[in-house]
Amino acid sequence: MIGEKYRWPTILLLTLCLLGGLIRKVNAGEETPLLMIDSIAGQFTQAIRDGHGNTLANSVGAFALLKPHFFRWEVTAPGRQVIVSDGQYVWQYDQDLETVNQSALAAMEASPLAMLLEDEETLSVAYKIDRTRDSLTLRPRTPQRFFDALTFRFADGAVSGLMILDTVGQTIDIELTLDPATALTRGDFTFVVPEGVDFLGTES
């Protein structure tokens, strides 16, 4: 079982990949509005709660996603941590501990979790999808170790938040505030390893 230090970043990483897969044009007749743009950016507030609804931790920060495999998730308080996908590698930078972990995005895509990078039609093979006018929930068709359900909330044609229910009954509840004026390019997801940090990964 993944230790708590790594469990939530791993679940969050998978969720960002899933959200990236849902960024696409809305098809005619769809009941649930999905994201109608190729990229999104803004700020987030995040709360982790136990199975009784008690808050275990809160955090705030900024995020950006660009279709299909680029994302940046930066926690600014409490603590400082950045997760970046540059399309080839995923970087996890803990600024307080001064450590950087690098892993190949292709290694993740080679796993069964590659479904998280696919469109909704492909996702339906591995996940049960429940829709309402303002939400979309995915539940794995077979048990897996990371989460039991992911719910995306939508407002005015854009994602407004998400809730992740993990396999031990805890939840991440994330509220998103979008910046519609942000224009993203692949260059916005470049990561340079800072000098003096402990680095674990593939030399690039």
C-alpha positions in Angstrom: 0.0 0.0 0.0 1.3 3.4 -0.9 2.4 5.5 2.1 0.3 8.6 2.9 3.2 10.8 1.8 2.9 9.5 -1.8 -0.7 8.3 -1.9 -2.4 11.7 -2.4 0.1 13.0 -5.0 -0.4 9.7 -6.9 -4.2 10.0 -6.9 -4.0 13.6 -7.8 -1.7 12.8 -10.7 -4.2 10.3 -12.1 -7.0 12.7 -11.7 -5.2 15.4 -13.6 -4.6 12.9 -16.4 -8.3 12.1 -16.4 -9.3 15.7 -16.4 -6.9 16.3 -19.4 -8.7 13.5 -21.2 -12.1 15.3 -20.7 -10.9 18.5 -22.2 -12.5 18.5 -25.6 -15.4 19.9 -27.7 -18.9 19.2 -26.6 -20.8 16.9 -28.9 -24.3 17.7 -29.9 -26.9 16.2 -27.7 -24.7 15.6 -24.7 -26.5 16.1 -21.4 -23.4 17.1 -19.4 -21.3 20.1 -20.6 -17.7 19.2 -20.7 -14.8 21.6 -21.2 -15.2 23.5 -24.5 -11.6 24.6 -24.7 -8.2 22.9 -25.2 -6.7 24.3 -22.0 -7.7 25.6 -18.5 -5.9 27.4 -15.7 -6.7 29.1 -12.5 -6.6 28.6 -8.7 -7.8 25.8 -6.4 -8.7 25.1 -2.8 -8.4 21.5 -1.6 -9.7 19.8 1.5 -8.8 16.2 2.5 -11.5 14.6 4.8 -11.8 11.3 6.6 -14.7 8.9 6.4 -16.6 10.9 9.1 -16.3 14.2 7.3 -13.5 15.6 9.6 -11.0 17.8 7.8 -7.5 16.3 7.8 -5.7 19.0 5.7 -6.4 22.0 3.6 -4.3 23.5 0.8 -4.4 26.2 -1.8 -2.6 26.9 -5.0 -2.7 27.2 -8.8 -3.1 24.8 -11.7 -2.9 24.7 -15.5 -3.8 21.9 -18.0 -3.2 21.8 -21.8 -4.6 19.0 -23.9 -3.6 16.2 -24.1 -0.8 15.5 -21.6 0.4 18.8 -20.1 -0.4 19.9 -16.6 1.0 21.9 -13.6 -0.4 21.7 -10.1 1.3 24.0 -7.6 0.5 23.9 -3.8 1.5 27.3 -2.3 0.2 26.8 1.2 0.7 25.1 3.5 4.0 23.9 2.2 5.2 24.2 -1.3 5.0 21.5 -3.9 4.8 21.4 -7.7 3.7 18.5 -10.0 4.4 19.1 -13.7 3.9 17.0 -16.8 5.9 18.4 -19.8 4.4 15.8 -22.2 7.4 13.4 -21.8 8.2 13.4 -18.0 6.3 14.0 -14.8 8.2 16.0 -12.3 7.3 16.2 -8.5 9.2 19.0 -6.8 8.9 19.4 -3.0 10.3 22.9 -2.4 10.5 22.6 1.3 12.4 19.2 1.3 14.4 20.4 -1.8 13.8 17.1 -3.6 12.8 16.4 -7.3 11.4 13.1 -8.6 11.2 12.5 -12.3 9.3 9.7 -14.0 8.5 9.0 -17.6 5.0 9.8 -18.7 5.2 6.8 -21.1 5.7 4.5 -18.1 2.4 5.6 -16.6 0.7 5.3 -20.0 1.9 1.7 -20.3 -0.1 0.7 -17.2 -3.8 -0.1 -17.0 -4.2 3.5 -15.8 -3.5 4.6 -19.4 -7.3 4.8 -19.7 -7.1 8.0 -17.7 -5.6 9.7 -20.8 -8.4 8.6 -23.1 -11.6 10.1 -24.3 -15.0 9.4 -22.6 -15.9 6.6 -25.0 -12.7 4.7 -24.2 -13.1 5.5 -20.5 -16.5 3.8 -20.4 -14.7 0.5 -21.0 -13.0 0.7 -17.6 -15.4 2.9 -15.8 -19.1 3.2 -15.1 -20.1 6.7 -16.0 -23.0 8.4 -14.3 -24.2 11.8 -15.6 -26.3 14.6 -14.4 -26.7 18.1 -16.0 -23.9 19.4 -13.7 -21.8 16.4 -12.8 -20.0 13.4 -14.2 -19.0 10.5 -11.9 -16.7 7.6 -12.8 -16.4 4.4 -10.9 -14.0 1.6 -11.8 -15.7 -1.5 -13.2 -13.1 -3.7 -11.3 -11.6 -2.9 -7.9 -8.3 -0.9 -7.9 -6.1 0.5 -5.2 -6.4 4.2 -5.8 -10.0 5.4 -5.8 -13.6 4.2 -5.7 -15.2 7.2 -7.4 -14.3 10.5 -9.1 -16.9 13.2 -9.5 -16.4 16.3 -11.7 -18.7 19.2 -11.2 -19.5 21.6 -14.0 -21.0 25.1 -14.2 -21.5 27.2 -17.3 -19.8 24.7 -19.6 -16.6 24.4 -17.5 -15.4 22.3 -14.7 -15.9 23.9 -11.3 -14.6 21.3 -8.9 -14.0 17.6 -8.3 -14.3 15.1 -5.5 -12.2 12.0 -5.2 -13.3 9.1 -2.9 -10.4 6.8 -2.2 -10.4 3.1 -1.3 -10.1 3.7 2.5 -13.1 6.1 2.7 -11.2 9.4 2.6 -12.0 12.2 0.1 -10.3 15.0 -1.6 -12.7 17.9 -2.3 -11.3 20.5 -4.8 -12.9 23.8 -5.8 -11.6 25.4 -9.0 -11.6 29.0 -10.0 -10.8 29.4 -13.7 -9.0 32.2 -15.4 -10.6 32.4 -18.8 -8.0 34.9 -20.1 -5.1 32.5 -19.8 -3.6 31.3 -23.1 -1.3 28.3 -22.6 1.4 26.8 -24.7 3.6 23.7 -24.3 6.4 26.0 -23.2 4.4 26.9 -20.0 5.0 23.3 -18.8 8.8 23.3 -19.0 10.5 22.2 -15.8 14.1 23.0 -14.9 15.7 21.1 -12.0 16.9 23.8 -9.5 20.5 23.7 -8.4 21.3 22.0 -5.1 18.2 19.8 -4.8 18.2 16.0 -4.4 17.3 14.5 -7.7 15.8 11.1 -8.4 15.0 10.2 -12.0 16.3 9.7 -15.5 19.0 12.0 -16.7 17.6 14.0 -19.6 
